[in-house]
Amino acid sequence: MANRPTLRFLTDDLIQRIIAESRDVLCKLGTTVHNKEILELLASHGAAVDMAKQHVVYTQDMIDKSLKTVPQSFKLYDTLGNQTHDLADYNIHFTPGSAALNILDSDTDEIRRPTTGDYINYAKLMTKLDNIASQSTAFIPSDVIETISDSYRLYLSLLTCEKPVVTGTFTIEAFQVMKEMQVAVRGSEEALKEKPLAIFSCCPTSPLKWSDVTSQNVVDCGKYGIPIEFISMPLAGFMSPVTIVGTLVSHTTETLSGIVISQLSNPGAPLLYGGSPAAFDIRYETTPMGAVETQMIDCAYNEIGKYLGIPTQAYIALSDAKKLDAQAGLESSMGATLAGLAGINNISGPGMLDFENCQSLEKLVVDNEICGLVLRMTRGVEAKEDFPAVPHFEELLKEKHLLIAKHTRKYLKEEHYFPGKVIDRANLSRWRSEGGLTLKQRAKQEVERHLKAYHPSGITEEVKTELTDLMLSEAKRRGMDKLPKLDA
């Protein structure tokens, strides 16, 4: 068996202290929850609730009870019902960053607002990127009204690409139609619970607050067995203590409060111990996702989640660069490598630039290769008919090479990861003879090649029609008479 390489930043003693301090904050200071029904739920389980101030102080018993019912793993399935994810142990899966406002235009190399056509191209491209296990509702098309932007992105994703979706909603009302779309794909609410095909992001507000929308999403998702990922976003030195440990206490406190809401409302509801914290760069007043401190915080809270027996997620493997340049590569690859070694179960970030504000199709194809390298690395090193070694070297001395040896032919593709054309491994003369293309040029060619090779989703025409009817009905209800044409 291979020896899987792993990485740790925290000792068990430090993890225990962070958790203890976080529980202390919850039981002495509490959180704000802007949702009357959830406040009543928490009060019924023994919390001290001030309804006028919408404030709740938790008890140790509530926290203990909630942690006991959290599933230690769950699986995801594509639109055809095939398993794609096993979110357990140190299994890793990559997904693009989500909900960007902009896209990097491949023709002008400028950042702009995306359209429906951009989104369809993205979803088509995702069908071809084998190292990225799920799609996300990656960016927000600007050619539909804001009130349907959440459901519209999920609609386009389910219609175009078979991979499961990491998504979310900024309104309580949008949840219903987004749930109905998933039921349409699965056939029934029971089938959706049995084979979930989406994860919803639920984000507390730092410090120590839950909005009406997000807290209700936690409850609604749990009711229908839709997995969620908690996305606590403390900012070190701004909205949380400046130290990594202090920020981990803040992150743990907010995530534990979400776990309590989830598990007391729907015991056993599947969830990911996730987040998108960041170091705060006081010089520029920005939240650098590519900063090494941000990546360390991500990997460390993943260790806390694993200590609690909960599968994990992090926004990592992305960049703050504005172009597909060296900074984009170094920040994304470093984050992906650390995340892989840490065993973060759902690694969110590929394709993203500009502090989670921009997606790039060209960066996605580059990041797909980074993900492939990391997936190979985390398989570790294993002896494969390497012993005894003497026969291999006898053959080498006799033949002067091992290019066509039986051992080579058997293990070549298993042992070595061969990236696609976006990664240049040619010698100088061959590189020149093939056009001397830059990384950006090769990435653009790969995007175009993948889009030409796209095959439509295998869901039935009846399901596609039902999805369109649901989306059109929602659009009309929100004041939009027709949807944009779906020609990419």
FENJOKA-V225225 format. One record per residue. N is the residue number from 0. BURIAL is I if it has 24 or more other ideal C-beta (glycine too) atoms within 12 Angstrom, else O. Layout:
n=[N;N]
burial=[BURIAL;BURIAL]
//
This chain:
n=[0;1;2;3;4;5;6;7;8;9;10;11;12;13;14;15;16;17;18;19;20;21;22;23;24;25;26;27;28;29;30;31;32;33;34;35;36;37;38;39;40;41;42;43;44;45;46;47;48;49;50;51;52;53;54;55;56;57;58;59;60;61;62;63;64;65;66;67;68;69;70;71;72;73;74;75;76;77;78;79;80;81;82;83;84;85;86;87;88;89;90;91;92;93;94;95;96;97;98;99;100;101;102;103;104;105;106;107;108;109;110;111;112;113;114;115;116;117;118;119;120;121;122;123;124;125;126;127;128;129;130;131;132;133;134;135;136;137;138;139;140;141;142;143;144;145;146;147;148;149;150;151;152;153;154;155;156;157;158;159;160;161;162;163;164;165;166;167;168;169;170;171;172;173;174;175;176;177;178;179;180;181;182;183;184;185;186;187;188;189;190;191;192;193;194;195;196;197;198;199;200;201;202;203;204;205;206;207;208;209;210;211;212;213;214;215;216;217;218;219;220;221;222;223;224;225;226;227;228;229;230;231;232;233;234;235;236;237;238;239;240;241;242;243;244;245;246;247;248;249;250;251;252;253;254;255;256;257;258;259;260;261;262;263;264;265;266;267;268;269;270;271;272;273;274;275;276;277;278;279;280;281;282;283;284;285;286;287;288;289;290;291;292;293;294;295;296;297;298;299;300;301;302;303;304;305;306;307;308;309;310;311;312;313;314;315;316;317;318;319;320;321;322;323;324;325;326;327;328;329;330;331;332;333;334;335;336;337;338;339;340;341;342;343;344;345;346;347;348;349;350;351;352;353;354;355;356;357;358;359;360;361;362;363;364;365;366;367;368;369;370;371;372;373;374;375;376;377;378;379;380;381;382;383;384;385;386;387;388;389;390;391;392;393;394;395;396;397;398;399;400;401;402;403;404;405;406;407;408;409;410;411;412;413;414;415;416;417;418;419;420;421;422;423;424;425;426;427;428;429;430;431;432;433;434;435;436;437;438;439;440;441;442;443;444;445;446;447;448;449;450;451;452;453;454;455;456;457;458;459;460;461;462;463;464;465;466;467;468;469;470;471;472;473;474;475;476;477;478;479;480;481;482;483;484;485;486;487]
burial=[O;O;O;O;O;O;I;O;I;I;O;O;O;O;I;O;O;I;I;O;I;I;I;O;I;I;I;O;I;I;I;I;I;I;I;O;I;I;I;O;I;I;I;O;I;O;I;O;I;O;O;O;O;I;I;I;I;I;I;O;O;I;I;I;O;I;I;O;I;I;I;I;I;I;I;I;I;I;I;O;O;O;O;I;I;O;I;I;O;I;I;I;I;I;I;I;I;I;I;I;I;I;I;I;I;I;O;O;O;O;I;O;I;I;I;I;I;I;I;I;I;I;I;I;I;I;I;I;I;O;I;I;I;I;I;I;I;I;I;I;I;O;I;I;I;O;O;I;I;I;I;I;I;I;I;I;I;I;I;I;I;I;I;I;I;I;I;I;I;I;I;I;O;I;I;I;I;I;I;I;I;I;I;I;I;I;O;O;O;O;O;I;I;O;I;I;I;I;I;I;I;I;I;I;I;I;I;I;I;I;I;I;I;I;I;I;I;I;I;I;I;I;I;I;I;I;I;I;I;I;I;I;I;I;I;I;I;O;I;I;I;O;O;I;I;I;I;I;I;I;I;I;I;I;I;I;I;I;I;I;I;I;I;I;I;I;O;O;I;I;I;I;I;I;I;I;I;I;I;I;O;O;O;O;O;O;I;I;I;I;I;O;I;I;I;I;I;I;I;I;I;I;I;I;I;I;I;I;O;I;I;I;I;I;I;I;I;I;I;I;I;O;I;I;I;O;O;I;I;O;I;I;I;I;I;I;I;I;I;I;I;I;I;I;I;I;I;I;I;I;I;I;I;I;I;I;I;I;I;I;I;I;I;I;I;I;I;I;I;I;I;I;I;I;I;I;I;I;I;O;O;O;O;O;O;O;O;O;O;O;O;O;O;O;O;O;O;O;O;O;O;O;O;O;O;O;I;O;O;O;O;O;O;O;O;O;I;O;I;I;I;I;I;I;O;O;O;O;O;O;O;O;O;O;O;O;O;O;I;I;O;I;I;I;I;I;I;I;O;I;I;O;O;I;O;O;I;O;I;O;O;O;I;I;O;I;I;I;O;I;I;I;O;I;I;O;O;I;O;O;O;O;I;I;O;I;O;I]
//
